[in-house]
Amino acid sequence: MDKIDLKKHFLGLQKQMTSRLMANRESIIHPGTKGDASELNWIEWLKAYLPKRYNVGKAFIIDCKGNISDQIDVVIYDQQYSPFVFNQDGAIYIPAESVYAIFEVKQELNKDYIKYAGEKAESVRSLHRTSTNIYHAGGKYEPKQPLKILSGILTLTSSWNPPLGDSFESVIMGLEPSQSLDIGCALKDGAFKVIYDKSISIQKSNNEESLIFFFLNLLMELQKVGTTPAIDIMCYAESLDSI
C-alpha cells in the first residue's frame, strides 16, 4: 500500500506560508498595507483548509441590542446556519451568535500586541448573544448555552528570546479572564495553546511545526464547540417599527 509522508506535507505547507509572509514583510513598506496583506494571507489559508461549514473573514461583530465590537482581523464564523451577515461596501457585520473564533494578526508576538489581542477578544465576548429552541420532526431541542468564543493571535515571529519563554507566559497568564487568549502562532518561532483549568498551563510547539500545531489544535477546539446556537431572530427584529 502506498503511503504519504504526512510530516513532510505539513512542513511543506508551513514553508509556503512563511515564504508568503516574509515576502510581504520585506517588500511592502507601508505598515497598514503590510498588515492588510498578512491578514489576507491568513484568511485565505484558513479558508482553504478549514471544513466548509466555517467561513473566514475580517469583520465587525454585532448583537441584537445594537452593540458592535472592534474590527477583528480574522473571524471564523458559521456558514451553514447563520441567518444573516451584512456586507456594507466591503465592511462585514456578523451576528455574535455565529462566531466561533477570532484572531488578531500582527508582524510579531510581543507584550503590547498580546494585550491588544486580549482587548479585541473582550470587545467580542462582552456582546449579548441569544439562543432559542431548535425545532425538528420529533419536537424541539431546548436552547443551548452560547459557546465560548475562542481567541488568539497570529504573527510571523516572536520578539522574545526564547520566543515562548517565561516573559511570554507571564503576559498570557496576566490577562483578565474576559481577555484570555486560547491559541496562537508565531510562524517562524512556535505556536501555543493555553489550557484553562484549576491553573493555567501552556502547550507549545517547536518552530518547525508551528503552523500544523496551531491548525490541528484549532480544529480540535472547534470540534469541541460543535454547532453554534440557534439565533433568536425576534431579538434582532425588535429593531424594526413594524414588528
DONU-158386 format. One line per 8 residues: number of its first residue (from 1); their letters; for each residue y, z, x negated of N, C-alpha, C, O, CB. Coordinates in steps of 0.001 Angstrom, whole numbers, padded with zeros to 6 digits. Glycine has a CB too. Example, Ala and Ser with C-alpha at 12.3 -4.5 7.8 and 13.67 -1.06 7.14 Angstrom:
REM DONU-158386
1) as) -005690:007800:-013190:-004500:007800:-012300:-003300:007800:-013200:-003319:008465:-014236:-004473:009046:-011308 | -002250:007080:-012850:-001060:007140:-013670:000030:007870:-012900:001138:008039:-013409:-000598:005725:-014084 .
END
This chain:
REM DONU-158386
1) mdkidlkk) -001192:000000:-000842:000000:000000:000000:001253:000000:-000885:001357:000790:-001823:000000:001230:000957 | 002200:-000894:-000578:003457:-000937:-001323:004285:000303:-001030:004230:000849:000072:004254:-002206:-000977 | 005057:000746:-002025:005901:001908:-001856:007323:001597:-002299:007551:000701:-003112:005343:003095:-002637 | 008270:002342:-001757:009659:002225:-002157:010069:003497:-002889:009687:004599:-002497:010572:001968:-000931 | 010831:003341:-003929:011336:004483:-004681:012584:004991:-003965:013687:004487:-004176:011647:004099:-006176 | 012390:006002:-003110:013490:006493:-002284:014631:007044:-003132:015802:006800:-002841:012989:007567:-001329 | 014287:007784:-004178:015333:008356:-005016:016169:007265:-005657:017395:007369:-005699:014730:009253:-006088 | 015527:006225:-006155:016253:005116:-006773:017176:004446:-005757:018303:004074:-006084:015269:004087:-007362 .
9) hflglqkq) 016693:004295:-004530:017502:003685:-003470:018704:004558:-003145:019822:004055:-003036:016656:003455:-002204 | 018487:005869:-002989:019579:006796:-002683:020629:006811:-003802:021829:006796:-003531:019026:008214:-002462 | 020173:006840:-005049:021113:006869:-006163:021900:005566:-006256:023050:005561:-006695:020375:007129:-007471 | 021278:004460:-005841:021992:003183:-005808:023131:003201:-004805:024206:002662:-005069:021036:002054:-005477 | 022895:003821:-003652:023958:003946:-002643:025111:004771:-003180:026276:004452:-002941:023413:004582:-001353 | 024783:005847:-003915:025840:006688:-004469:026669:005924:-005502:027893:006051:-005528:025239:007947:-005101 | 026019:005142:-006342:026743:004367:-007350:027687:003369:-006685:028815:003181:-007141:025758:003632:-008277 | 027231:002731:-005612:028079:001775:-004890:029322:002456:-004333:030437:001959:-004487:027292:001112:-003752 .
17) mtsrlman) 029116:003605:-003682:030238:004325:-003071:031198:004827:-004145:032414:004737:-003979:029726:005507:-002217 | 030668:005348:-005230:031516:005842:-006314:032359:004719:-006898:033540:004906:-007191:030665:006486:-007411 | 031746:003550:-007066:032478:002408:-007623:033634:002001:-006719:034720:001675:-007197:031534:001218:-007832 | 033397:002021:-005423:034457:001640:-004482:035616:002624:-004527:036776:002212:-004548:033903:001554:-003059 | 035319:003911:-004541:036377:004920:-004551:037103:004964:-005898:038309:005204:-005945:035794:006295:-004227 | 036378:004734:-006983:037014:004682:-008291:037956:003490:-008386:039038:003592:-008965:035961:004615:-009396 | 037543:002360:-007818:038400:001172:-007824:039684:001438:-007051:040762:001021:-007474:037658:-000036:-007225 | 039573:002139:-005904:040763:002489:-005134:041700:003376:-005955:042908:003144:-005997:040367:003198:-003828 .
25) resiihpg) 041133:004390:-006605:041948:005339:-007374:042695:004624:-008508:043858:004927:-008775:041060:006469:-007949 | 042035:003692:-009163:042619:003058:-010345:043567:001918:-010013:044508:001662:-010765:041529:002549:-011233 | 043335:001221:-008892:044115:000009:-008624:045222:000196:-007589:046174:-000583:-007561:043199:-001080:-008165 | 045111:001214:-006739:046126:001428:-005706:047083:002513:-006189:046669:003633:-006487:045471:001825:-004335 | 048360:002169:-006262:049353:003090:-006818:049910:004044:-005775:050040:005239:-006041:050484:002313:-007445 | 050244:003533:-004585:050893:004351:-003560:049920:005394:-003022:048837:005027:-002565:051423:003467:-002410 | 050269:006690:-003059:049338:007746:-002633:048859:007590:-001194:047677:007785:-000912:049993:009091:-002790 | 049773:007236:-000272:049379:007094:001128:048387:005970:001331:047411:006115:002067:050593:006858:001990 .
33) tkgdasel) 048642:004835:000669:047731:003694:000768:046386:004010:000141:045338:003618:000655:048339:002466:000101 | 046430:004726:-000980:045191:005135:-001651:044370:006043:-000733:043149:005917:-000650:045506:005860:-002987 | 045059:006960:-000047:044364:007847:000882:043763:007098:002047:042634:007375:002453:045303:008902:001394 | 044516:006137:002595:044010:005335:003712:042759:004565:003309:041800:004475:004076:045089:004363:004207 | 042777:004007:002093:041625:003235:001623:040396:004128:001470:039286:003722:001815:041949:002549:000288 | 040591:005344:000952:039470:006273:000793:038890:006666:002150:037672:006716:002321:039919:007528:000026 | 039772:006946:003115:039313:007293:004463:038485:006162:005054:037428:006392:005641:040510:007610:005380 | 038979:004930:004891:038275:003773:005448:036902:003610:004813:035935:003281:005500:039099:002499:005250 .
41) nwiewlka) 036809:003835:003511:035517:003725:002847:034519:004732:003379:033365:004384:003628:035678:003906:001360 | 034944:005976:003559:034051:007000:004110:033667:006671:005554:032507:006817:005938:034718:008387:004041 | 034632:006233:006344:034352:005893:007737:033339:004753:007821:032383:004825:008593:035649:005507:008469 | 033547:003712:007035:032638:002567:007073:031240:002965:006603:030244:002499:007156:033181:001421:006204 | 031162:003825:005586:029847:004234:005080:029098:005049:006132:027913:004817:006371:029996:005053:003780 | 029778:005990:006751:029127:006814:007771:028727:005974:008984:027659:006185:009559:030056:007959:008205 | 029570:005035:009370:029224:004150:010487:027959:003350:010178:027133:003110:011059:030393:003192:010798 | 027818:002947:008936:026672:002127:008554:025365:002902:008572:024315:002327:008857:026892:001544:007185 .
49) ylpkrynv) 025409:004210:008271:024166:004953:008074:023871:006021:009123:022730:006474:009220:024196:005591:006749 | 024860:006436:009907:024561:007379:010985:023877:006661:012151:024115:005470:012355:025853:008077:011467 | 023032:007358:012922:022459:006756:014125:023546:006256:015066:024658:006785:015078:021567:007760:014848 | 023226:005245:015845:024228:004577:016676:024713:005423:017855:025637:005021:018562:023667:003285:017194 | 024109:006571:018069:024614:007465:019124:025960:008069:018727:026679:008605:019570:023596:008590:019413 | 026298:007979:017431:027557:008532:016932:028550:007413:016627:028168:006322:016205:027311:009387:015673 | 029828:007705:016847:030886:006831:016374:031710:007594:015346:031681:008824:015309:031775:006328:017552 | 032437:006872:014524:033204:007490:013442:034573:006828:013364:034670:005603:013426:032455:007371:012080 .
57) gkafiidc) 035630:007623:013229:036961:007055:013093:037998:008114:012771:037713:009312:012798:037348:006328:014353 | 039202:007659:012467:040345:008539:012270:040981:008759:013634:041189:007796:014373:041375:007938:011240 | 041296:010011:013990:041716:010253:015367:042450:011573:015526:042395:012452:014665:040520:010227:016283 | 043144:011683:016666:043644:012951:017174:042637:013453:018197:041995:012655:018880:045079:012803:017800 | 042494:014767:018309:041606:015359:019301:042465:016021:020376:043427:016720:020057:040626:016391:018644 | 042125:015808:021639:042901:016340:022756:042013:017164:023674:040789:017040:023639:043569:015205:023543 | 042638:018014:024504:041876:018715:025538:042514:018473:026902:043566:017840:026997:041801:020234:025234 | 041876:018976:027954:042316:018682:029317:043597:019416:029688:044182:019148:030737:041227:019040:030299 .
65) kgnisdqi) 044032:020327:028847:045277:021058:029098:046480:020409:028405:047596:020926:028453:045133:022503:028632 | 046224:019262:027759:047302:018540:027102:047546:018933:025659:048488:018443:025036:048539:018730:027857 | 046716:019807:025119:046862:020190:023717:046315:019097:022804:045436:018331:023200:046144:021525:023444 | 046838:019029:021583:046422:017984:020654:046299:018566:019251:047089:019422:018852:047423:016803:020670 | 045315:018103:018516:045087:018566:017140:045975:017786:016173:046659:016839:016559:043592:018412:016745 | 045948:018205:014906:046473:017356:013846:045638:016074:013802:044533:016034:014343:046452:018094:012462 | 046161:015035:013164:045345:013839:012979:044249:014145:011965:044503:014719:010906:046213:012630:012512 | 043026:013752:012309:041864:014058:011487:041400:012784:010783:041265:011734:011411:040720:014667:012346 .
73) dvviydqq) 041154:012884:009469:040812:011705:008678:039515:011046:009131:039460:009827:009299:040703:012080:007223 | 038476:011845:009327:037169:011322:009732:036624:012195:010859:036412:013395:010682:036172:011283:008520 | 036401:011581:012013:035836:012280:013172:034512:011630:013528:034444:010416:013717:036815:012251:014389 | 033465:012426:013621:032179:011947:014147:032100:012417:015591:032130:013617:015863:030943:012479:013289 | 032001:011471:016512:032042:011828:017925:031003:011061:018721:030431:010083:018240:033424:011570:018496 | 030767:011512:019930:029727:010949:020779:030091:009543:021229:031208:009288:021678:029488:011842:021991 | 029139:008643:021103:029369:007269:021537:028680:006946:022851:029092:006021:023552:028903:006313:020478 | 027631:007697:023199:026855:007373:024396:027416:007999:025671:027471:007346:026713:025433:007820:024210 .
81) yspfvfnq) 027836:009267:025590:028174:009994:026819:029641:010359:026950:030042:010923:027967:027367:011235:026898 | 030457:010049:025939:031886:010332:026051:032505:009378:027066:032453:008164:026867:032594:010204:024669 | 033098:009897:028161:033563:009014:029237:034837:008264:028923:035113:007239:029547:033771:009802:030471 | 035632:008749:027961:036866:008030:027634:037372:008391:026253:037286:009535:025805:037941:008323:028666 | 037896:007383:025601:038576:007525:024320:039808:006643:024400:039702:005441:024645:037644:007131:023098 | 040971:007234:024195:042205:006473:024294:042534:005805:022963:042366:006403:021901:043357:007378:024736 | 043005:004554:023029:043472:003833:021852:044868:003322:022149:045026:002328:022858:042508:002662:021470 | 045884:003988:021616:047272:003617:021871:047870:003001:020610:048292:003712:019698:048101:004848:022328 .
89) dgaiyipa) 047900:001656:020573:048454:000939:019419:047825:001405:018106:048519:001616:017112:049971:001126:019362 | 046502:001563:018120:045772:001940:016912:045604:003426:016707:044819:003835:015851:046449:001382:015743 | 046320:004260:017468:046144:005716:017400:045043:006117:018378:045168:005894:019582:047485:006470:017725 | 043986:006699:017871:042822:007048:018679:042915:008503:019130:043241:009388:018339:041518:006810:017889 | 042622:008744:020429:042630:010088:021002:041255:010337:021627:040807:009582:022491:043784:010255:022067 | 040591:011411:021174:039221:011695:021595:039176:013050:022285:039763:014006:021778:038250:011663:020387 | 038491:013167:023438:038370:014483:024081:037598:015465:023209:036608:015101:022576:037682:014349:025441 | 038056:016701:023182:037472:017712:022289:035974:017901:022529:035227:018192:021595:038191:019047:022471 .
97) esvyaife) 035538:017739:023769:034127:017959:024107:033211:016956:023397:032025:017231:023215:033929:017863:025625 | 033745:015800:022996:032929:014729:022428:032772:014799:020917:032073:013974:020329:033516:013415:022790 | 033415:015776:020281:033465:015824:018821:032283:016613:018251:032005:017736:018671:034788:016447:018355 | 031602:016000:017292:030525:016669:016571:030997:017254:015243:030655:018388:014907:029386:015700:016327 | 031783:016483:014487:032156:016913:013141:033476:016277:012729:033827:015190:013187:031053:016554:012130 | 034204:016972:011856:035482:016471:011356:035544:016687:009851:035005:017663:009330:036676:017172:012064 | 036210:015761:009156:036329:015850:007709:037726:015461:007258:038347:014550:007804:035289:014965:007032 | 038199:016169:006254:039429:015800:005552:039030:015017:004298:038086:015392:003602:040295:017075:005184 .
105) vkqelnkd) 039748:013938:004018:039457:013096:002853:040587:013241:001839:041753:013028:002172:039277:011601:003270 | 040247:013601:000607:041212:013726:-000472:040634:013118:-001743:039442:012817:-001808:041597:015203:-000697 | 041484:012938:-002754:041009:012393:-004027:040208:013427:-004823:039266:013074:-005532:042193:011898:-004860 | 040585:014703:-004703:039870:015725:-005463:039722:017006:-004660:040457:017262:-003706:040590:016013:-006775 | 038759:017789:-005075:038475:019080:-004450:039245:020155:-005207:039051:020334:-006409:036936:019387:-004445 | 040121:020872:-004502:040835:021987:-005123:041193:023018:-004064:040903:022831:-002882:042108:021494:-005852 | 041817:024095:-004486:042130:025209:-003591:043020:024775:-002434:042733:025091:-001279:042803:026329:-004365 | 044093:024059:-002732:045054:023673:-001692:044420:022755:-000655:044660:022897:000544:046265:022984:-002320 .
113) yikyagek) 043608:021814:-001126:043014:020860:-000188:041915:021505:000656:041730:021125:001812:042449:019662:-000946 | 041193:022459:000106:040200:023182:000909:040901:023964:002015:040461:023957:003165:039356:024138:000018 | 041984:024632:001664:042736:025382:002673:043335:024438:003717:043368:024762:004904:043851:026214:002007 | 043800:023286:003280:044360:022292:004202:043285:021781:005160:043535:021627:006356:044979:021114:003418 | 042084:021520:004629:040971:021093:005484:040616:022175:006487:040281:021876:007633:039742:020738:004636 | 040687:023441:006061:040426:024546:006978:041441:024622:008100:041087:024907:009244:040411:025845:006227 | 042706:024368:007777:043748:024355:008812:043527:023215:009803:043741:023377:011004:045141:024230:008170 | 043097:022061:009294:042786:020938:010185:041631:021315:011125:041665:021014:012318:042423:019668:009359 .
121) aesvrslh) 040615:021975:010571:039477:022398:011388:039926:023361:012479:039482:023261:013623:038397:023056:010513 | 040800:024286:012128:041299:025258:013105:042061:024569:014232:041972:024990:015386:042200:026289:012420 | 042808:023515:013910:043579:022815:014935:042677:022140:015963:043089:021903:017098:044488:021781:014290 | 041445:021833:015562:040474:021241:016495:039697:022331:017224:039516:022254:018439:039499:020305:015746 | 039243:023328:016505:038425:024375:017122:039204:025219:018127:038604:025857:018993:037849:025272:016052 | 040528:025230:018022:041336:026018:018963:041543:025310:020298:042077:025904:021234:042684:026333:018348 | 041129:024055:020396:041303:023311:021645:040335:023810:022716:039255:024316:022413:041096:021805:021407 | 040751:023655:023981:039904:024047:025120:038843:022976:025354:039148:021784:025389:040761:024260:026412 .
129) rtstniyh) 037599:023412:025513:036507:022465:025773:035774:022860:027047:035416:024023:027231:035521:022413:024575 | 035558:021909:027905:034897:022144:029185:033402:021850:029076:032934:021260:028103:035534:021279:030288 | 032674:022275:030095:031257:021948:030221:030891:022079:031689:031310:023025:032357:030359:022875:029320 | 030118:021138:032186:029753:021174:033597:028281:020845:033768:027584:020553:032796:030615:020199:034407 | 027804:020894:035029:026402:020624:035317:026015:019197:034923:026827:018274:034997:026116:020856:036798 | 024768:019039:034508:024197:017713:034264:023167:017460:035357:022173:018178:035464:023549:017608:032823 | 023409:016442:036160:022525:016149:037296:021439:015156:036886:021681:014221:036123:023336:015591:038488 | 020237:015387:037416:019110:014496:037138:018273:014382:038405:018580:015009:039419:018245:015021:035936 .
137) aggkyepk) 017213:013577:038344:016432:013277:039548:015839:014527:040187:015696:014584:041408:015321:012306:039214 | 015495:015520:039388:014873:016722:039929:015844:017846:040244:015422:018925:040660:013862:017217:038979 | 017127:017615:040056:018102:018672:040319:019260:018640:039334:019931:017619:039180:017428:020027:040268 | 019485:019756:038678:020587:019789:037720:020303:020797:036615:019592:021785:036798:021908:020131:038426 | 020886:020504:035467:020881:021456:034357:022193:022222:034380:023245:021658:034678:020678:020735:032984 | 022125:023497:034068:023322:024316:034022:024223:023867:032863:023746:023266:031901:022951:025808:033880 | 025514:024160:032959:026418:023788:031860:025948:024391:030534:025553:025555:030477:027859:024250:032169 | 025997:023584:029471:025610:024106:028160:026857:024539:027403:027945:023997:027595:024816:023044:027349 .
145) qplkilsg) 026672:025511:026552:027786:026022:025756:028352:024932:024862:027588:024158:024285:027342:027219:024912 | 029671:024850:024733:030236:023887:023792:029660:024120:022395:029510:025259:021953:031780:023990:023765 | 029344:023037:021722:028722:023109:020417:029716:023534:019342:030930:023424:019519:028108:021775:020061 | 029183:024019:018229:030033:024315:017085:030461:023001:016448:029619:022155:016144:029299:025225:016055 | 031749:022824:016246:032241:021623:015595:032134:021810:014087:032764:022700:013515:033704:021314:016018 | 031335:020967:013453:031181:021027:012011:032464:020556:011337:033179:019710:011876:029980:020178:011553 | 032752:021099:010169:033942:020650:009447:033656:020623:007955:032770:021321:007462:035153:021564:009750 | 034426:019801:007246:034204:019705:005818:035273:018894:005117:036311:018568:005693:032864:019108:005551 .
153) iltltssw) 035001:018576:003867:035949:017845:003034:035177:016842:002181:034087:017138:001692:036783:018818:002140 | 035757:015651:002006:035140:014568:001246:036105:014126:000155:037249:013776:000443:034759:013373:002172 | 035652:014141:-001091:036506:013773:-002216:035709:012948:-003227:034495:012785:-003105:037098:015036:-002889 | 036423:012436:-004224:035761:011721:-005312:035335:012679:-006418:034232:012562:-006951:036684:010640:-005878 | 036213:013633:-006769:035934:014557:-007863:036328:015977:-007475:036902:016204:-006409:036676:014126:-009137 | 036015:016928:-008348:036477:018309:-008216:037425:018608:-009367:037211:018142:-010486:035276:019316:-008201 | 038473:019385:-009098:039433:019733:-010144:038976:020939:-010963:039591:021264:-011978:040795:020016:-009528 | 037892:021613:-010526:037422:022809:-011210:036396:022475:-012290:035748:021430:-012246:036824:023782:-010207 .
161) npplgdsf) 036263:023363:-013239:035221:023269:-014249:034595:024664:-014415:035237:025563:-014959:035798:022730:-015613 | 033342:024853:-013951:032456:023865:-013338:032922:023458:-011941:033638:024214:-011284:031041:024411:-013266 | 032519:022260:-011479:033064:021683:-010247:032870:022543:-008997:033755:022603:-008144:032442:020353:-010015 | 031717:023207:-008886:031414:024026:-007702:031055:025446:-008129:030090:026033:-007639:030251:023401:-006880 | 031844:025980:-009043:031569:027297:-009598:032202:028436:-008833:032471:028319:-007638:032026:027347:-010994 | 032437:029528:-009516:032935:030746:-008880:034298:030547:-008207:034530:031077:-007120:033032:031856:-009907 | 035189:029797:-008836:036526:029579:-008257:036422:028836:-006930:037094:029180:-005957:037423:028789:-009238 | 035568:027810:-006903:035321:027077:-005652:034744:028011:-004586:035219:028023:-003450:034356:025889:-005898 .
169) esvimgle) 033735:028785:-004944:033086:029673:-003972:034075:030692:-003415:034039:031004:-002225:031894:030397:-004618 | 034952:031209:-004264:035927:032200:-003822:036848:031639:-002745:037175:032333:-001782:036749:032692:-005003 | 037265:030394:-002903:038147:029778:-001912:037395:029552:-000598:037914:029856:000476:038712:028442:-002446 | 036189:029026:-000684:035376:028774:000515:035130:030068:001286:035280:030104:002507:034030:028124:000131 | 034758:031117:000580:034435:032382:001235:035675:033109:001736:035562:034015:002562:033673:033274:000286 | 036852:032732:001253:038079:033375:001689:038709:032767:002926:039715:033274:003420:039055:033345:000597 | 038131:031684:003437:038674:031051:004632:038428:031914:005870:037401:032584:005978:038058:029662:004825 | 039382:031891:006799:039196:032575:008077:038058:031907:008859:037806:030718:008664:040516:032561:008907 .
177) psqsldig) 037357:032648:009748:036251:032058:010498:036617:030776:011238:035825:029835:011276:035729:033053:011476 | 037806:030733:011824:038223:029532:012566:038511:028359:011645:038590:027219:012101:039457:029833:013404 | 038671:028628:010341:038973:027594:009370:037780:027268:008475:037909:026486:007533:040144:028017:008525 | 036637:027851:008758:035485:027722:007866:035053:026267:007705:035102:025479:008650:034320:028552:008393 | 034633:025931:006499:034078:024618:006201:032564:024736:006075:032051:025708:005519:034699:024031:004904 | 031857:023742:006593:030401:023794:006629:029732:022946:005559:028655:023288:005069:029921:023360:007967 | 030369:021844:005199:029691:020872:004342:030740:020004:003664:031817:019774:004213:028690:019997:005159 | 030420:019526:002472:031395:018692:001782:030768:017955:000615:029634:018224:000220:032558:019533:001296 .
185) calkdgaf) 031533:017016:000073:031030:016194:-001018:032166:015826:-001961:033165:015241:-001543:030348:014926:-000477 | 032007:016175:-003245:032840:015635:-004322:031933:014639:-005042:031111:015025:-005874:033405:016784:-005313 | 032086:013387:-004723:031081:012362:-005000:030574:012363:-006441:029371:012233:-006667:031644:011018:-004682 | 031459:012506:-007408:031053:012445:-008812:030602:013796:-009371:030040:013862:-010464:032191:011916:-009643 | 030850:014870:-008618:030636:016210:-009179:029663:017091:-008419:029251:018125:-008946:031921:016907:-009258 | 029277:016727:-007203:028333:017541:-006447:028740:017716:-004999:029897:017511:-004632:028187:018885:-007091 | 027774:018096:-004184:028006:018349:-002759:027596:019772:-002435:026902:020427:-003214:027225:017340:-001872 | 028037:020245:-001269:027735:021636:-000904:027506:021763:000595:027978:020952:001392:028875:022573:-001343 .
193) kviydksi) 026762:022810:000949:026549:023206:002338:026697:024717:002404:026081:025444:001624:025140:022740:002869 | 027522:025190:003345:027779:026623:003476:026919:027169:004618:026914:026622:005721:029303:026905:003734 | 026202:028239:004342:025345:028868:005342:025990:030191:005755:026189:031085:004933:023890:029093:004789 | 026311:030294:007046:026955:031493:007575:025914:032319:008311:025479:031956:009404:028144:031131:008514 | 025524:033417:007714:024555:034313:008333:025157:035719:008254:026355:035875:008489:023129:034235:007620 | 024387:036715:007940:024945:038051:007752:025906:038057:006562:026872:038819:006529:023819:039088:007542 | 025623:037203:005601:026532:036969:004489:026662:035460:004292:025874:034691:004842:026029:037672:003183 | 027638:035044:003520:027864:033626:003280:027139:033211:002004:027283:033854:000965:029379:033314:003180 .
201) siqksnne) 026363:032136:002086:025735:031571:000894:026039:030075:000843:026319:029454:001868:024191:031829:000893 | 025983:029512:-000349:026353:028111:-000536:025244:027390:-001295:024863:027794:-002394:027704:027989:-001294 | 024736:026326:-000698:023780:025453:-001367:024551:024305:-002025:025539:023822:-001471:022706:024911:-000360 | 024101:023872:-003201:024826:022846:-003943:023853:021809:-004505:022687:022102:-004771:025652:023482:-005078 | 024359:020608:-004676:023567:019555:-005314:024011:019374:-006759:025032:019921:-007176:023695:018223:-004540 | 023242:018607:-007518:023734:018162:-008818:024639:016944:-008613:024746:016430:-007499:022547:017824:-009782 | 025277:016490:-009668:026248:015409:-009500:025611:014053:-009226:026273:013160:-008697:027105:015310:-010720 | 024338:013882:-009577:023671:012602:-009335:023291:012425:-007871:023194:011297:-007388:022431:012486:-010203 .
209) eslifffl) 023078:013520:-007169:022531:013449:-005810:023530:013913:-004753:023133:014267:-003643:021268:014285:-005716 | 024816:013915:-005084:025813:014482:-004174:025874:013764:-002831:025926:014417:-001789:027170:014445:-004821 | 025870:012435:-002836:026030:011700:-001586:024834:011890:-000659:025004:012132:000536:026232:010222:-001873 | 023631:011781:-001205:022459:011896:-000342:022245:013340:000096:021786:013576:001213:021213:011371:-001060 | 022573:014333:-000773:022527:015735:-000364:023465:015955:000811:023086:016569:001808:022902:016667:-001539 | 024686:015456:000694:025654:015588:001781:025141:014924:003052:025185:015525:004126:027000:014979:001376 | 024661:013708:002941:024295:012946:004133:023080:013537:004838:023077:013657:006063:024020:011500:003765 | 022056:013905:004088:020857:014467:004717:021155:015812:005368:020635:016108:006444:019735:014622:003686 .
217) nllmelqk) 021988:016628:004724:022359:017901:005345:023226:017687:006576:023107:018429:007551:023091:018787:004342 | 024090:016690:006546:024876:016357:007733:023957:015944:008874:024137:016385:010009:025884:015234:007423 | 022978:015101:008581:022031:014681:009624:021281:015869:010206:021096:015948:011420:021035:013666:009063 | 020848:016787:009360:020112:017959:009852:020990:018824:010752:020530:019334:011774:019586:018795:008673 | 022249:018986:010372:023156:019783:011200:023430:019089:012528:023520:019752:013561:024475:020040:010458 | 023562:017788:012517:023780:017042:013766:022548:017124:014671:022674:017202:015893:024117:015562:013462 | 021363:017106:014068:020136:017246:014863:020081:018592:015564:019636:018679:016709:018903:017073:013978 | 020528:019643:014888:020525:020976:015488:021428:021037:016717:021125:021735:017685:020969:022018:014463 .
225) vgttpaid) 022524:020312:016672:023505:020334:017757:022969:019651:019007:023238:020094:020124:024799:019663:017315 | 022208:018568:018820:021727:017805:019975:022832:016950:020564:023560:016272:019839:021170:018744:021043 | 022952:016986:021884:023933:016158:022588:025124:016995:023032:024969:018171:023360:023289:015469:023799 | 026290:016406:023045:027485:017114:023496:027361:017498:024969:026643:016832:025715:028737:016251:023274 | 028049:018563:025406:028007:018960:026819:028631:017897:027722:029414:017062:027270:028731:020296:027014 | 028272:017942:028998:028911:017060:029974:030347:017523:030200:030589:018703:030452:028117:017043:031318 | 031294:016601:030110:032710:016929:030278:033028:017172:031752:032564:016436:032622:033599:015799:029716 | 033812:018195:032022:034311:018432:033376:035490:017480:033603:036627:017776:033236:034739:019945:033584 .
233) imcyaesl) 035191:016341:034211:036201:015293:034400:037368:015796:035247:038509:015389:035029:035572:014055:035058 | 037093:016675:036208:038147:017152:037099:039248:017892:036350:040409:017865:036758:037558:018053:038159 | 038884:018549:035259:039897:019246:034469:040907:018255:033907:042107:018526:033880:039242:020046:033329 | 040416:017113:033463:041322:016072:032976:042066:015412:034127:043227:015030:033982:040548:015018:032180 | 041401:015278:035273:042019:014618:036425:043172:015427:037013:044030:014876:037704:040977:014369:037497 | 043195:016729:036741:044269:017571:037289:045653:017185:036781:046663:017615:037337:044005:019018:036956 | 045700:016384:035735:047000:015919:035235:047611:014851:036138:048778:014496:035972:046851:015370:033819 | 046832:014335:037094:047320:013294:037998:047842:013902:039293:047260:014855:039810:046211:012281:038301 .
241) dsi) 048924:013363:039815:049515:013872:041055:048635:013579:042264:048646:014337:043233:050896:013268:041266 | 047877:012494:042219:047133:012073:043392:045757:012720:043506:045012:012414:044436:046985:010594:043379 | 045415:013591:042597:044101:014265:042664:044321:015773:042772:043357:016534:042840:043219:013922:041404 .
END
